Amino acid sequence: MSLTPTQWAALLPLLYPVIGGCLVAIMSLDKDQATTKWIRAAMYGTALLAVGATFWYLTDLWTTGSQPTFYQLHMDRLAQFTGIFVVVAAALTILQGWDHFHQEGWVKGETLALLLFSVSGMLLFAATTHFVALFLGLELFSIPLYALVGTVRARSESAEGGMKYFLTGAVASSCFLMGGVLIYGLSGTLDLAIAAPVLSAKGLGTDPLVLVGAALLLLGFLFKVSAVPFHQWTPDAYEASPHPIAGFMSVATKGVAFIALLRIFPVAFKDLGVVGVKMQAVLAVLAVATLVLGNLTALVQTNVKRMLAYSSISHAGYLMLGFVAGTPAAFNGVLFYLVIYLAMNMGAFGLLTAFGLVGEKTTFDDLRGLGWKRPAMGVSAAIIMLSLAGIPPMGGFYGKYMIFRELVATGHVGMAILGVLASLVSAYYYLRFLVALFLQSPGAEAERLASDRPAVHAPLAGASVLVCAAIVMAGGFLQAFLANGFARRALVDGLGLLR
Amino acid sequence: MTWLNSHPLTFLVFAPTLLGFLIMALPHSLGRLSRLLGFMGALAVFVLSLAWLLGHGGTGATIFIERAPWFTLVGLPVDYHLAVDGLNLWLVLLTTFLVPLTMLGTWNSLKDRIGTFAALFLLLETGMLGALMAQDLFFFYLFWEAMLIPMYFMIGVWGGDERRYAANKFFLYTLSGSLLWLVALLYLANKAGGFNPVLMGQAASALPFSVQCWLFISFAVAFAIKVPLFPLHTWLPDAHVQAPTAGSVILAGVLLKLGGYGFLRFAIPIFPAAAMHYAKPLALLSVIAIVYGALVAMVQRDIKKLVAYSSVSHMGFVMLGLASFTVIGTQGAMLQMLNHGISTGALFLLVGMVYDRAHTRMIADFGGVAVKMPVFTAFFLIVTLSSIGLPLTNGFVGEFWILNGAFLSGFGWGRLYASLATSGVLLGAVYMLWMFKRVFWGPENKDEDSGTHHLHSDLNAREVAVMLPLVVLILWMGIHPRTFVAVSEAPVANLLREANAPPVRTFVLKPAVHQAPAAHEAGPEAHAAKPAAHEVHQ
């Protein structure tokens, strides 16, 4: 079978990471990798190259404006947007991973290979409405992530977290599959985008089975974005996994799940009248629950990674509020929010690596006084944490602003009030990070230990944090460019919204 | 230079931030250089602001204006809109004046990380100036929130023992008000199609009155927290007492003013009817703040805490003046904001100077300071008298106008509340003079551990140089207040006319038989010829 150039163009972004992943997997067979630095460097270099090639290819597609397709794989603007999003997150993960895995003393090529396969799966997941391709993408990015959570096998709790994630994730995947089967069985088409009109044409729009199918599909997405009540895996999985992987999971998984939901849900289910309305109501209730629970639970955490996990749950709540508003402008806000969220969360997890916190030593107490010792990291931490809390002039404020504005415009004033109250609560635990960094001096015990250990050396993680802080600040001042030039065009050309 | 000529306000607002970032990039070991650099920069901003804003000679409505479209997000345009006019001219100058003065006054107070402190101070100056000048509500909101960040770190890093608690309380308290305000702002912007206050005012007047009231309440709560108005004042004593001297001075001198200024600039013009509707509760809370603040100040044992509660009392006067909806009351509030910035700023500086020497602020630890520090005592006395409101000092003029305005206001409660508030002046004299007596007069406290014992030197040349301009201003504002309120008279009168404020009452002594018809005629006449603020004073 020979492919046309446009078909190749649609496939190549998925192939680059896979090729890179295979190469790294072969390289990681070398048993000297623990002792020989250049082998490790070559693996990381290959991974970066694969990610860089994908990035270059996608930006090229973006600038030329072509939107190639390969059967059910639509590499349109929205998919390109997702691709760039995922690839940037992966690049930051690889950079931070180099430092983090060296700190942990567990540098293995398999980690990178798994990461690259996961990237490819994410690209597929966000680029299709065909159910089988969707499920393929979902599993292709999830299964490597289950393994990545437990990648540092020397830590027993790492395996525990990976197992928890895998078991709950498997249940969610089966629900997703069951939902798809129901929809397929009733409509006779696997393409979810045309399933809705077919169902309404058959007069099945109000059938309870359709509702069950749609709900099960939604469950699969909500599990991936860690919305309440499908959030319990999040803190355990984040705490168990290496910092960069936790960052990647929090950003990329959530991002692609939201974008795929965006592609299917409002567009495909628009025709389903009653079911659509019911789903909207379910989303509203769950968004409120996610915001309240995520924020209140984050307040009482002593471990920074668990705090960030609950914070990522609460951010899922804000993003769901965008779906509750449901206008094209709100989806624009959601995409903008995701871009800033990428920088904020990759930066926040990168900070842990940059400050050299390893293993279980990731409590607030372990951060005390570090802001003054590493001023550049301290300033970046201030920018990132205040942005997570939604304080202007940082980028995070504009994400919330756009979503809240659409909520108010569509008459959900109560939801908007709840949202701002949630972000008030969140300010407290983000400030706690800064309190530890700047307002508290390190304990005597920590000082003694620090003087025994060699100084933390994490140049790549530090650089990635600086990049993240710069993006967050840029989001505050070039907000119109990011929102209108980047996020909006993905919606306009990809989904045909906002035209 | 052509860029500077057309963008003086942009320069004034953002030059401090640029310098602040530069200072942050300097290594810690260059702290002394950073401090000097920061001071010189702030001084330059002050000189330039004087030269540009006063030298312009404009007495018209708007002295400077810079306006350009900034960006459009989700369909709402946001303007880059800075302006200096009669309402904010002197508040802007007060800010640029207090920043270098405070830096000089607290030159040796901090021992570590002085470079970072100077940088944060400059960032704060940008926030304050931006909030004062911004005319677009979104733009204003950005500065209003961004201002919290440097202040948070100033309190939290360099503050006293309870600094973390105080800093968090300050931050979250203020944030809670402004986040709810943001929802109201979005609601209104949605109706108005933008953040221009004029458009918003038009949109607001078309809304049902109950909605207007809710929106006004959310505006008012955000501003009242900043003022702070009773019962939203509880963050203030903590923040003031825990903040380093420089932080307290700026907090009292400028940040609190932004609350009153917000009422005058945004809340009242956008919702005139709702503001009038809530004038009585606002005035009642102001009177409670005046009396309650004074009573609580009376029983404080810490001088700084006493000054902090006196702030609550004094800012209550500002709110009473605004709630009176008379020209003289509002002008008095404008002047009282400046007064409070100068007098309370000076008090915090003086308390800081004595704290640097004695390392205590407890009133009981002192006694007989006048013998040891005569120059200091003289300055403290002048500032104390100004804070009490002695005639010929600034405090008298502001409080007199406000009480006068409340008394004359067309609202039925005016006379009662004015009389109640007058007791605040009396109580002010009690707590200030009592504190003064215990600290300065009397026999010298010979106790080894006492504060007086540790006072080895009187004010040095630097500290005198800081206090002199403040004293000059105190007297100038007391003797010739017109310098400071002339520019705001037209905008204030205009504001009240557009708000449809009830006409002031007049009290004409006439034979009893003619009383009824005379009172009938007096209303419109008085409305037509409102006495200018300074005329009433004279």
HADDOCK unambig.tbl for C-alpha pairs under 7 A between the chains (distance, minus, plus):
assign (segid A and resid 329 and name CA) (segid B and resid 74 and name CA) 5.72 0.50 0.50
assign (segid A and resid 391 and name CA) (segid B and resid 145 and name CA) 6.70 0.50 0.50
assign (segid A and resid 392 and name CA) (segid B and resid 142 and name CA) 5.61 0.50 0.50
assign (segid A and resid 392 and name CA) (segid B and resid 145 and name CA) 6.27 0.50 0.50
assign (segid A and resid 392 and name CA) (segid B and resid 146 and name CA) 5.76 0.50 0.50
assign (segid A and resid 393 and name CA) (segid B and resid 142 and name CA) 6.13 0.50 0.50
assign (segid A and resid 393 and name CA) (segid B and resid 146 and name CA) 6.34 0.50 0.50
assign (segid A and resid 402 and name CA) (segid B and resid 74 and name CA) 6.46 0.50 0.50
assign (segid A and resid 405 and name CA) (segid B and resid 186 and name CA) 5.80 0.50 0.50
assign (segid A and resid 408 and name CA) (segid B and resid 186 and name CA) 6.82 0.50 0.50
assign (segid A and resid 408 and name CA) (segid B and resid 187 and name CA) 5.94 0.50 0.50
assign (segid A and resid 409 and name CA) (segid B and resid 190 and name CA) 6.23 0.50 0.50
assign (segid A and resid 416 and name CA) (segid B and resid 183 and name CA) 6.74 0.50 0.50
assign (segid A and resid 417 and name CA) (segid B and resid 180 and name CA) 6.62 0.50 0.50
assign (segid A and resid 417 and name CA) (segid B and resid 183 and name CA) 6.57 0.50 0.50
assign (segid A and resid 420 and name CA) (segid B and resid 179 and name CA) 5.82 0.50 0.50
assign (segid A and resid 420 and name CA) (segid B and resid 180 and name CA) 6.78 0.50 0.50
assign (segid A and resid 424 and name CA) (segid B and resid 172 and name CA) 6.99 0.50 0.50
assign (segid A and resid 424 and name CA) (segid B and resid 175 and name CA) 6.84 0.50 0.50
assign (segid A and resid 424 and name CA) (segid B and resid 176 and name CA) 6.18 0.50 0.50
assign (segid A and resid 438 and name CA) (segid B and resid 157 and name CA) 6.78 0.50 0.50
assign (segid A and resid 439 and name CA) (segid B and resid 156 and name CA) 5.91 0.50 0.50
assign (segid A and resid 439 and name CA) (segid B and resid 157 and name CA) 5.16 0.50 0.50
assign (segid A and resid 439 and name CA) (segid B and resid 164 and name CA) 6.83 0.50 0.50
assign (segid A and resid 480 and name CA) (segid B and resid 71 and name CA) 5.91 0.50 0.50
assign (segid A and resid 480 and name CA) (segid B and resid 72 and name CA) 6.60 0.50 0.50
assign (segid A and resid 480 and name CA) (segid B and resid 73 and name CA) 6.28 0.50 0.50
